[in-house]
Amino acid sequence: MAFKNVVEPGFIVFAFTVGALINRRRTYRDTDDLEARAPLIDRRTSADTFSYTRFLKSWPQRVISELDLDRKHNDNWASRFLAKFPFLMEIWYWNWTYWSYQLMRALSAKLIRGNKAVFALAESHAIKILHLEQALGIDIEQRFQQYILTKHPWLMSILANVYYSHISLGICFIIYTYTFLPPQTFQRIRRTIAVDNYIAFVILTLWRCAPPRLLPPEYGFVDVLHKSANQGTAWNNNSFQLTIAAMPSLHCGTAFFLAFCMVRYSPHRILRILAPLWPAAMIVTIIATANHFVLDAVVGTMVPFLGWRLNRVVLIFEPWEDWLFSLLRIEKPIRSSGTETPIKDATEPYD
């Protein structure tokens, strides 16, 4: 496990470094036309004016008086460095999204640790899902896992790597979409991923559900991902891991959303063709490893639809960001919008 604990974080650092370098601005002039470029966070439109103003009014007057959004601080080294490497902001956004979600899960795990009633309720919810699937004729989890274990056991190590690689692949997706998609399209995708995390956390908190692998032995499931202390990585096998969070399957939901975005927006045909393989592989993985029920995957796939509709909710944090940059006397970096044309307008709803 020590090897995995080094390789995965190392790859993440490497990928982010590459993303920052390939998206660096090769020229920077203070006289550049700011209106010709798009910010990392959408500039406020007339549709946002009311909510933005109302949010500002909720701040203490002494804070508002110190907030000078029009002041320019592009003449210091920090502003110039961020302007040179605007992707550094995306690294910050990713860390904020990922770690806020993980910290909420860790806090939840700590609060329910040792609470037998909560774990018993989560187990009863899992059994109810299993009974519902039996009624619908889709209770394939145990039979599918046994088939893989008996007929193709060599697949399990591959599927385990698929399961654990969702973070690394997600980062590659962020780098790719930032590099090749129009800023507004990328921003909506990034915001949707953030909102998906919080939607999933609300669901798994209000309706705790154990995964199939944690059901009693009579149900026939095998925990192939955590059968020994050497399985998994420090990212997903630690004392703060929330184990009763099967519903919804964010692994499946995120895989579906990434593939959807690639098929709909990617300018590269080969990636549009290959993209659906990722959610297909993830569905096989979560079922074969007994980490989720089929219905967990169904609900997980629905989460991005809601996240896509609600993605602008995270813009309520924009005044905090503006204030922080003003306080630090740093100009928020902006990226070139270039001449890219979206394959489809990101403001359109799902078909």
ABEGO torsion letter per residue (X at the ends): XAAAAAAAAAAAAAAAAAAAAAABBABBBAABBAAABBBABBBBBAAAAAAAAAAAAABBAAAAAABBAABBAAABAAAAAAAABAAAAAAAAAAAAAAAAAAAAAAAAAAABGBAAAAAAAAAAAAAAAAAAAAAGABAAAAAAAAAAAABAAAAAAAAAAAAAAAAAAAAAAAAAAAABBAAAAAAAAAAAAAAAAAAAAAAAABBBBBAAABBAAAGBBBAAAABAABEBAAABBAABBABAAOBBAAAAAAAAAAAAAAAABABAAAAAAAAAAAAAAAAAAAAAGABBAAAAAAAAAAAAAAAAAAAAAAAAAAAAAAAAAAAGBBBBBBBAEABBBABBAABBBX
